[in-house]
Amino acid sequence: MPKFARVAPTGNERRKAPRYRPAVILPALLGRHDAIVADLSTCGARVFHFATIKRGDMLRFTMHYGEHVFSSLARVLSSAIEALGTGPSGAATYESRLQFVDPGSDEKAILASLLIDLQERQAERWVRNAKGEYAAEQLPRVVAYYTRLQWTGHTWLQTATRDPRQPQEGLTIPADTRLMEQKLICDVYEGADGAGRHLIRAIATAVCESAPSV
C-alpha cells in the first residue's frame, strides 16, 4: 500500500475545537483567491491555496458546499509554502491555518449543519463499503482541482493543485478520485516498468483533460 507524506500539525498548536477532515474536496475563497479546505472545525480551517498571505492577515473566507454558503472573516494564524511549482501556471502551493473571527449566529448554524452533514455522509459511506454496497457519492463534483502524486522511489508525496500537468515521476489525477482507487493506481505504478508507467501517466492525462471545468 502506498505511503503518503503529509504535513503534521506543529506541537504548539492549540485547538479550541476538534477538526474534521472532509472526505470530499471543498472549494473555498480567501478574499478573491481560490483555496481548498483540508480540515475544518467550528473555530477555523486549514487550507491549501496559491496566493501569498501573511500571518496576522484578516481575510474573508467563503466556502461553498452544495447549496450551503459559509462566510466569515478569518485571521491567518500561520502560512507556509507546502510545495513549489504545483499551482496554476507554476505558482507555489501554500498551507495556512485560519481562525474564524466572530461569525454571526446564522453563519455558525450553517457551519454546524455542514459539519454534521459531512460526518453523516462519511459514516454512511463507511457502512456501505463494509457491506460491499458502495454507491457513488452524490456530492458536488469539484474537478477544477487535482491531486499530484509524486513518486520519490520509496514514498509518495501528495499535493493539492490546480495544475493538471503530470510530474516527472508519478501522476496527477482529479482531486475527487476515491482514496481506494488512488491507492490502487499507486500500487500498480510502483510495480510497473517504464512502458507501464508511461501508459498510466497517459491515461491520467486523458482523465484530467476530459474532466469538465467548473
Secondary structure, DSSP 4 states (H G I P E B T S, - for coil): ---EE-PPPPTT---SS--B--SS-EEEEETTEEEEEEEE-SSEEEEEESS---TT-EEEEEEEETTEEEEEEEEEEEEEEEESS-SGGGPPEEEEEEEEE---HHHHHHHHHHHHHHHHHHHHHHHHHHTT------S----S-EEEEEE-SSSEEEEEES--PPPSSEEEEETT--HHHHHHHHHHHHH--HHHHHHHHHHHHHHHHHSPP-
